[in-house]
């Protein structure tokens, strides 16, 4: 037997899992501070749901893992958390709206493995279903701002509105399918450059004058306010612009919210506000989170005449973790290798007393490991070093007579004789 | 399209997910207090790994969901967290032992759906790999004791040792395969009763005298100490008995650790200590957690000559949650329906001010939702009621002039005019 993982999937060893749990904890806490409640759906869905006409679309479906159960029912591994949310709402019609839920979980895509794309990865979504007001859109931006500030990131929230894009395209004569085709190409401005996009639009039989005007409009210069004014001159009645101004009134850090008319976001389901977040001084080029308003998807998916306006935000767990890892690795504390704060080494004859001291520390809320194998002091110190445990507590017979233990700071090598109570006080005040 | 879930799987709505997260949080904190570090492995494994000779066995394999990736590699959904741990250790040979890891995650079994058996469920394991000392076994029992005490359960930890069972069976002439066959049948004592087990053992061609003696020995009466003494008379040299006595010396609540010689635990891989935990006053009949020592499995699985002694404990998340749900439902506070502590209702003209007050509360660590849809007071109160949000904060223009807001206790209906600062103090001191 060869010991192998499925292609494109990987283990998360403790040193990475600790960081991920810490980040997920911060995001959960922030979602909950804004009144979002946790929902969990199975990792497996009926194939019929995943393949539904207004679900993820044919490209995603090609990358969906398929399986059957013993009853020969067709099933698949979920490729996102949005389709399960739409299904959940459809199956729970009496749910009181606004329904604000968050979900953090793994999704699966059997696609090409390259450039850091994996076949199992986390999504981390908060969505509000049942509200049209920009107050809900603003909550998404404020949550992002809260999380990125707490992480110490110099972040930027780029916003746009699909209605503005549609109005601009209508102004240059593009509506319906032609407008959507134009959006798909304009979305590639970063990748293909102006000439590349122009070429693609020409191939799509879009008039060259319209192309030039569209490219000029979405690349208007100046700061957010100047851009809004410039665009308002062309489409003064735009509902998208009105929404954008309202959104600005509800965000906590408007100076970090950058109106970016060239931002499109590829998915067909966005209907209004769209946004992406970036970290200015990061080496990572991709968005650290993104989202937008998707007012029509749930209703169409459910084939319902009812309206389900929705807006949501999704954190990019992977880029955030990579950024955190780089920063921590360069910092003095480094990356945590374990959760343990102190490692107790009892002399052989007094293992029971050593164990009781370990229990005392644990009860006081200090993560404590102890020598379970009866190793010698030097092997034990090597062990504590290998796991970067910051403190070691040596429980010897001489010390015990004085009701003291020896606390060793593994970084400095300094040792001190203390009572267990003093050890607790000392370790509790440490930054965890 | 029919909106359906895969058979045997279910959504976890907020009111259940909140409770599950709370329980998982307590268990994680306890595992970490004992120096166990988190590990995460993919939900998908190579089929070869899951089907390996010393993995879960053919019965489990029959219930394993099978899938393939685009490269036609055979994969399966994991049926437990133990086989992935063995694979992880094999793939990371330089890992420093003792390796103490915990993992909490879903596993999948495509078996018959009945009697509360589901096809997606949580396992919640902590294992120590690389230690023979009973100190490691005792940590499992102490962790269980800590968690059950914190939950307020009147718990009991039943322990036994496979070496004791083997020695007892050897004493009545049963060794090797015959001994294991006998164990399998003795494990059914609760289900089949004494006559049923006797019949099954007769069918297995085990001598009726040996059967009678075995049944008598494992059902010896008295308290733990008396049972140990009675059994020591028959097998005074038993290493299992020595281990059991050592185990007792390392547990915090020996009075709750009940030596139960008739406890077998079905799995073939157990080699020493075995245990199961029960809640005495519960209507739920199944074990709330279980585990034991499995010294040989990893080495055999890896086909390695190296020794990988291991001991672990697994919490039964489902029975614990069911028990908690019943208790909470009967209690005054009831089951939490949402994480939100207060719901802000601003009058229409002062939405911005209302939003700022909500932000102030969130920054102070209070989970705050607000009216996003501009509903009237009475609709808003209905909404807060539907989600059992305990407090509502009414932000009106008159109150705002006095720098006050109206806090309404939704249970009592009492209202009070307070400054936002006072609201924060009030809500912070609430039991969360």
Interface residues (C-beta under 8 A of the other chain):
Chain A: X1 X2 X3 X4 X5 X6 X7 X8 X9 X10 X11 X12 X13 X14 X17 X18 X20 X21 X32 X33 X34 X35 X36 X37 X38 X39 X40 X41 X42 X43 X44 X45 X46 X48 X49 X52 X65 X66 X67 X69 X70 X71 X73 X75 X77 X87 X88 X90 X91 X92 X96 X98 X100 X101 X106 X108 X110 X111 X119 X120 X128 X130 X131 X132 X133 X135 X136 X138 X139 X142 X146 X249 X250 X252 X302 X303 X338 X339 X340 X343 X351 X352 X355 X359 X362 X365 X366 X367 X368 X369 X370 X372 X373 X374 X383 X386 X387
Chain B: X1 X2 X3 X4 X5 X6 X7 X8 X9 X10 X11 X12 X13 X14 X17 X18 X20 X21 X32 X33 X34 X35 X36 X37 X38 X39 X40 X41 X42 X43 X44 X45 X46 X48 X49 X52 X65 X66 X67 X69 X70 X71 X73 X75 X77 X87 X88 X90 X91 X92 X96 X98 X100 X101 X106 X108 X110 X111 X119 X120 X128 X130 X131 X132 X133 X135 X136 X138 X139 X142 X146 X249 X250 X252 X302 X303 X338 X339 X340 X343 X351 X352 X355 X359 X362 X365 X366 X367 X368 X369 X370 X372 X373 X374 X383 X386 X387
